Amino acid sequence: MRVLVGCEYSGRVRQAFRNLGHDAFSCDLLESEDGSPFHIQKNVLPLLTDGWDLAIFHPPCTHLAVSGARHFAAKVADGRQQAALDFVRLLMNAPIPRIAIENPVSIISSKIRKPDQIIQPWQFGHGETKATCLWLKNLPRLIPTRIVSGREQRVHKMSPGPDRWKERSRTFPGIASAMAEQWGSGFSLRAVA
């Protein structure tokens, strides 16, 4: 299956699909953290019509997440929030048969539509809380794979710093594996390097 993981610089979701034999690529304006040759460093929009079977998009949440609601007035006034919503709409409406949009609790819910599912890292083997919304097209809800205790708000409590946004935006490995195993199953696999 051809899989596009858009707006992902970490490579975690892409690699989870590749580990199962899928022809998966990540795409981001940033270079890939893992130096993979299966990362495309550019705007994801021109790739949307390249014949993907599945796409998982992680649009930037800077102008969307309710955790930054105190800044919404300025972001509405200067158009940043509308541009972010327009980008999400383009991803949701891409000509790809199966799509997942991943974002924290955000105004996507009130401005576009409610999420199909809200997951937590502790449902997938990580003892932390970080509500993550999924908007799904032709995909089933993720089934928790390993519920653990802990429930720490490590991501929320990270110290301020220049790379805080990068640390907060990485997909947890357990969630990436669940996406690959559950959304990638039942499809014919191609031999990939």
N, C-alpha and C positions, 0 to 999 in steps of 0.2 A: 504494500500500500504506500502511496506517495503522501507524505505528511509534511505540512508546513507549520512551523512553530514561530509565529510572528511576534516581534517585540520581545525577544528573549536573547539576552547576551550571555547568560550563565551556561546554556546548553544542557541543562538538566532534563528538560522534557524531551528535547530532540534526542539526547543520548539514550533515554529510557526506551524510546521507540526503536532506535537503531539496535539496541541490545537485543531486541526481539526480532530483528531481521527486516525491519521496515526501512524504506527509502525516505528517511526523514532529514529535513534541513531546518536550521534555525535562521532567523533573519532579524537584524537589528541595526540601528544606526551606529551602535558601538561595536567594537570588535569582540569576538567571543573570548570569554575568560579561559576556556580550555584549549584555545588555539586550534580548534577542529577545522579540517578542510570542508566540513559539511555545514559551515556557517556562511551566510551571505550578508555582507556588511553594506546595507543600503536601505532605502525606504521600502517597506513591504508592499505598498500599494501596486507598483508595477508587476508584482509576482502573482497577484490574485487570480489571473486568468491563465496560469500555466499548467492546468490540468491536475490539480491536487485532489486527492480522495478525502482528505481530512485536514482541517486547519484548527490550530489552537492558538488563540491570540491573547496576549497580555498587554493591552493598550496602556500607555502611561496613565497613572492615576493622579498625577499632581494637581490637575484642575478638576478632578471628578470626586475624589474620596471625601466622605463626610468628615473625616478626621481634620480636614483643612477648611471646614465650613466658615471659620472666622474670616477667611480671605475671599469668600465667594463674591461679595459685592464688587470688589476690584476686578475679579476675573470675569464677571459678567459684563462689567462696564467696558473693558478693553477687548472683549471677544475671545479671550483664551478658553473660557469654559465652553462656549458654543463650538469653537474649532475642535475641542477635544470630543464633544458629543458627535459632531459630524464625522470625525475619524472612526468612532465606534460604530456608527451607522454604516459606513462604508465596509467595515470588516464584517458586520452582521449580515450584510446583503451581498457579500462576495459570492460569485458563481462556483461555490464549492459545496459538494453534497452534504458534508457533515462539518459543523463548526461548533467550537466552544470559545466563549469569551470569558476570561478570568479577570476579576478585579475585586478589590476590597469593597466593603459597603460604600455605595456611591450614589450619585444622582442619576446614574444610568437607570436605576430602579424607578425613579419618579419622572424622568424626562423621556425615557424610551420604553422600558417595560420592566416588570419585576423579574428577578432572577429565577431560574428553574430550580436552583439548589443553592444552599449555603453550606459549605463544608468547613471543618476545623482540622488543623494539623494533628491533634490528638486522636482523630479518627483513623489516622494513617501511620501510626507509630511514632509520633513526635509529641512529647509531653508539653505542648504549648498551645496557647489560644491565638488565633488570628482568623477571624471570620473572613472567608473567601467566597465570593459569589460566582456562580457559573450560569451563563446564559447559553442554552444548548439548542442546536438545530440538528435534528435527526440523530441524536445521541442519547443514550440512557443516562440517568443520574448515576454518579459514582457510588459504589457500595463501599462502606468503610472496610478496610482490610485488617487493621489492628488497633483496637481502641486501647489507649494507655492512660494512666493517671499522670498527674503533674499539673496540667492546666496553668502553666506559668505564662505571663504576658511578656516574655523576653523581647519579642519583636517590637511591641508597643513601647517598652521601657528603654530602648536603645539610647545611648548617649548621643547628643547632637554632634554632628561632624560632617565633613564634606562628602563622605561615602555612605552616610546613613541611609539615603534613599536606595542605594544599590543593595545594601544588606537587607533592607526590608522587602525588596522586590523579588528576591530569589524564591523560586518554587521549592517547597520542601521535597526531598528525594522520595519519600513515601507517597506523596500525592502524584509526583511525576510517574512513578512506577505504576500506580493504580490507573492513571490515564492510559498509559501504554498497554497494560494488561487487559483492561476492560474495554477501552475504545478501539484497540487494535486487534482484538480477537475476532475470529470468524471471517477474516479477510485473507485472501490469498497473498502470500508473502513473495517478494522478489528477492533474488540473491543480491545482496549489497556488500560493499567492502567494509 
